[in-house]
Amino acid sequence: MGMQGLDEQGRGTRRRALLGAAVLGAGGAALGLPGTAAAAERGYKSLPVPTIIGHRGASGYRPEHTLGAYQLALDMGAHVIEQDLVPTKDGHLVCRHENDITGTTDVANHPEFAGRKTTKSVDGVSFTGWFTEDFTLAELKTLRAKERIPGNRPHNTLYDGRWDVPTFEEVLRWAERESRKRGKEVWLHVETKHPTYFRGLGLGLEERLAKLLRKYGKHKKNSPVFLQSFEPGSIQRLNKLVDNPLVVLLSSANSRPWDFVQAGDPRTVADLVKPEGLKWIASYAQGLGPTLDLIIPRDASGKLTRPTTLVDDAHDAGLILHPYTMRNENTFLPADFRKGTDPNAYGDVFGAFEVYFATGIDGVFTDNPDTGLLAREDFVNG
């Protein structure tokens, strides 16, 4: 790591003590060298705080969920790198943000798959396109990945077609290689997508994920793999299968997890972020992944209002918080931090990071890990 890294961790420890984030066992001892055996024993508590998580890789610069995006995030210094998992027809787990691959692959250019185009209802929403569960892995591997939001990120289209759709097993092998090369563990943040939907198709995600984690010895309490889902039931299922740190993702306050809808559970996200809901989550999980709007809501004009009590309440329940998602472009930023009139130009993202970090969050997902790391440096040195 070198002296600079050690010094940065020391500053981070002091800053964290100032923020009172003792929930992580703050103190100087909690931030060790990631490559040491002692750090491995502490698991996620050894990560720098705030933790910078490469959202779908470095997806501000490369098509998301490709080995190119993951590699760039790691090379930039991201502390953790995220994968979203969906299954193929023959039960392999692949990395895509959605099972609808219309916008993230060149499938529409493959005449041999024209007949696979269909309309489906996924978690109560209708989609028309091509879906991973209708392709074998061999078929999926004939496709190439492309930029999901080319209108916002035209420069990323330069890399269209360069990478294929990776399997999660390929990512685990990649992480092992990179860990050996770097002498420190590569951390992953792995999401089960639409688990109730896929279980209904006979493609249960959790058992397949647990089997792979066990195969690579990444299923333990201190393994460098967070597991996350928007469905609390998926996390409860994983809690019985593996010992990894578990994170419940939370969408907008008025939404309901799809497994709640299916089970007739009337609770909304607004209920889950109350102390009682947080205590329930803490009975089987270690963290929360809330939308940033649950940390600081926006008003009708898109400007930030006052922070909620979620950070303190979650910490009181013993949970860490990794909210999502910071992106550099104006269109994704609170109105307070937009610069100029071009929605796709970069805004004052450093100002936004500063405000969010000041709430005491333990980490953040960002499409731009290099920017997040610089913002973190500003914060811990501030």
Beta strands, then each sheet from edge to edge (+ up, - down):
strand 1: 51-54
strand 2: 80-87
strand 3: 93-95
strand 4: 118-122
strand 5: 125-129
strand 6: 187-192
strand 7: 225-229
strand 8: 246-250
strand 9: 287-290
strand 10: 320-321
strand 11: 363-366
sheet 1: 3+ 2- 1- 11-
sheet 2: 3+ 2- 6- 7- 8- 9- 10-
sheet 3: 4+ 5-
end
